[in-house]
Amino acid sequence: MNKKITFCLSAMLLCVAVMAQKTENLSKRYPLIPYPSELIAKDGAFKLSAETKIQLENGELDLSNEVAFLKEMLEEYDLDSAKGSTSGKIQLSFSNEVDAEEGYFLAISNKEVVIKASTNTGFFRGVQAFGQLLPVNLSGEQLSEIEVPAVEINDAPKYDWRGMHIDVARHFFTKEYIKKFIDRQARYQFNKLHLHLTDDQGWRIEIKQFPKLTEVGAWRTFNKHDSICMERSVTNPDYIIDPWNIKEVDGKEVYGGFYTQEDIKEIIAYAAKNHIEVVPEIDMPGHMSAAVRAYPYLTGDQKTEWGELFSSPLNPCQESTYEFAEKVLDEIMALFPSKYVHIGADEVDREFWETSMCEDWMEENGIEDVDKLQSFFVNHMEAYVKSKGKQLIVWDDALAGGISPTAHVMYWRSWVKDAPFKAVENGNEIIMSPVGGGLYFDYAPDKSSLRKVYTVSIVPEGFTAEQANKVIGGQANIWTEYIPSEARADYMYMPRMTALAERLWSDPEDFEGYQERLNNHFAWMQKKDINYRLPDLNGIADKNMFVKKGKLDVSAPVDFLTIRYTTDGSAPAMDDEVLEKPLKVKTDTDFKIAAFGPSGNRGDVYEVPYRKTTYLKVINTKAVSGQKGLIMHFHKGTFKQTALMADHQADETRLMEQLSIPEDLAKGAFGAEFIGYINVPEKRIYDFILTSDDGSKLYIGGREVIDNDGFHPAKEVSGQVALNAGLHPIKLDFIEGGGGHTLILEYIDQEGERKPVPTEWYISK
């Protein structure tokens, strides 16, 4: 090879390595979530002490709220004034140059901290960013001063709607907990709190004109969801129903609770101080069983019962229903300063309306079917809300019969691919919250969850730039059928909330950097007594293989966790063995491993089997032509397990250069078998990671390496196989039940990095 070319190639590789190192160092030095849209690293640090002053150049703004928040944040450190030797200042300066409503400029040098903004919200966002750069003191030891790294940040959010939703209807949460929830939202720069206040299981807000809504509708005897939570609480205390929501009425235990209007005012005021808009949802015309229990007339002559899937909705064919809905919304709109009102309009069992009671009404109003009848109701309510100066939000179900273009659509049904397109064609603005995108935080988190949330598409695939302008942001939803306690709620949304925060604020493509920064935030969560899901441990595969002897080598990404293990089948507890160093494995062993935080909070329990194996022999290379890629046999139809494709004749066969489903075939339900060879470069035990939605299985050399079968959301499963260098037969089966697919095969390289399996490793024949 030419020496000059060799030199250039070496320089390029060195440059890439330096850039990667620089990115990693930036993540450690500036552990900001969400990461700013523009950050310039600076040398040095600002030393903060008890003598540090706060100075204002606030123009005409009243920054008393933002200054109070900054002082409260600094007072948590209780710096020792007797030992501090430095002073310096933190200056908040009004600047018209920062023109974004939520934008801020933050400059930290050796001498001072300067935060510039043109609005109170911008100053608050800048203070929050500064707070994230302060070190977390888990030890509790009093410090004389703390260092904050020098930096320049010019920042503003990409999306206007950055929301979190919490359902207080299925299981109730106190106003004190909602304030904690707001604190966490504020730290991660969210600006919308969507409160789901009513549903079949409970009515959670006082309406003075209809007192029975809370007297009757806010309380219930234990239902099937409560019973399941009680069963799960035997092995997991997070499922114990918070006792303050239980009382005795007429000798029976009932569950519930509600917010008085004074409670709501208190929540709204607290959120306003944190620059968060509280958006109320009163779900109608469906999901109204709690209201119907209190006022049965609302369903007309229907039976107040459950249909095949959903409860009997309000009767939209009587004036009294509209009078009720308008009076309820009158009180809601008077309470909530938000410009938005959410009425749900989802999951309405319209078969209840196909009765004689609606025939005359529909005829008089020129309504041809029950889809149009729902639209009549929704459009009526939107007109009423608009007459009060508010804007309506509905779930995307409401599109079925047509809605006004001025309503806002919250997209959640990820299997209805055309819903966002229909919404923008109709002129509606969209808020993205797809269940298939990992934004339903009632789905239990696992090791795939953070990546799924971080990589969710806020703009639907296939949107033009003009259509993308109709997407005003996104949010995650926490439905609480199986979240009966504050502890369980914490676990379900922390730390997933942080991944969404970054996606909605700056929309970067830096998952590894985000993970590095997140490690610093686990310490903050620990200090704040949040029952967060502990970070995943390193060095664990779902199936572990060894040839002569293995090594259980597991580590935690943060230094304050303790790893414990068992081999008797029991879940690790605080008195079990600590895994302080790698453990030799000589025989087949089933480990259970868990991490514990300083307060004794336990992370997920990992089942870690170790099995003795042999290296797979390579095949004769003369029998293979060397053609790149894999052969794909495509099967149309629904297959609930990958094995069911074996009895089905393939509808199409293609040569694929990479492991993927062609766009023209990726529709509805289908299955695919990828067959060929994998050419690995060296002899070793290989770790593979298979992520799929829905099911998949990986076989190499006839051995099952990974079983990720069945219908499920995107989930990753890992496995190991001992391979000699060279060619080995590979087979990967994949099934998709409809609603969008995911299929990714990765491996761990010699440096421990997770990477896609190189396409050049695949040989078709």
C-alpha angles and dihedrals in degrees: 000000000000110000092224092054090047090052093049092048091050090049091051092050090048090050091052091048092050091049091051090048091048091052091050091049092049090053091052095043096044107032094180123159115216093032112229122255089236126022128168116192117225133192121250134023142252114244111219118202139162087270094060111121130214114221130186136212093169103156107205095335122112102224097174092115094050093045091049089052092049092049092048090051092051094044089063087073093057091204116206105249092194093063102035113108103177132068121176123150145259109219127195109199128184112231130177088199088078096069102167114102092232097025125120141175118221122189121179121184136160090273107038152357116235124191117186128187141140098224138044089245091054091052090049092052090050092050090051091052090049089050092055090057091058112098119252111241104208094164094065090222113149112250130206094209141349131215125232117194118247114250146143118228127183107184146167133155124264095214130046095210113060105161148170122197126204126189110218093170101075092043121008125234124198123244088248090060092046087056090054088050089052091050090056093046091051094051089057095044099250115156105190131063111190108200114199096205105171138037142137092288099051149353108223108182130071114244108187096202090054107036094169090068088079100022090058108007097051094061134060141165113253112290134201093276091053090049092053090049090051091052092050092047090070089075101019120044091199086079095059106117111244103258096218088071094060127083139158122253121178091344094309129108111237130185129217147073140193144209119253115221088255089055090052092050089052092050092047092049091049091049091048090056086055091046093246123138115220111218115197123216121200102179114222153203088003130037090045103126092119090057092043091053087059098039111021093181089076092082095049112213094340121118109255097233144104123283124209091295112356142033125267108277131220115286106253091189099075131069093226090067092058092045089053094046093047094049091049092049091046090063092041093051091046091053101042118060089197114120088224133078119186118205098175100215089188134134095011114173096220094180086084088067095055092093137105092264091073101040097087094040093052092047093049092050097041093245112157103190143002092265089060089044090060089048089052089056094045094046091048091053092045091053089050093048091047090051086062093051096258135120125232127231125194136174114255092259087081091069091077098089097025130269138208115280090232094064118096118235123215106204114213109140099088091180090064095075097176096053096091091047091051090049096053092042086056090050098252124144114233135221111197119225106145117179089211091055093065094257096122099091092188085079106092113257122241137169090288096052102085094049091047093052093042093053098042114133110241090185110054116246111263097029118138120228089259092051091047089061087067091062105091096180143285147259143197122240127219109199109188110204088118098025104087100158143045090243092056092047091053091052094049099053104027120112095001089073089065093056091053091046090061094044092053098041107044103355096217128173099227110110093156091051090047091053090051091051093044091062089070091052094056087068090053091050090050091051091049092052093242113163091225126169103264116239118270116264122245124238099034126125125181088235119028125194134191133180109205102352132351135211128223098213110169128161138177123234091227127051100227096069125095119211118215131180144189134196099193097078096259123122113257116263134188092271096052127104118293117229097223097158138008113298122219115235118200103161137035105289136174111215128189113202134185138168123229129205125221091267092052095259109152126219127215117311111240121208104212116183120191118200131183114236145161132241113268114241118240122241125245107276091211089071091060125072095208097237109161123241137031133281111244121203107198122206124193117214141045119309115177091193129030092235090065090073089069092078094045126089111235113250093207140005125206140170108240121198090202138022101270144109113250113245093237091058100038096095131117119331121345147138133225134196117201113199133179139079136304118216109207118193101219145022111262146102107287125211113212127187119201118193118186146160106222122008132323143166131197124208126182122183089352092302121120104238101170132018111196095148132152135043113310142128118274106308133167125219124181133205142170134229131181110233135180114222111274140040125350130172112255131193126179121184121197134181131189123195096196133273101083133318141233125197122168129157116194138166138201113248126214091272091055094253120144110232140163112265103262113254089224089067091066118091118182101198 
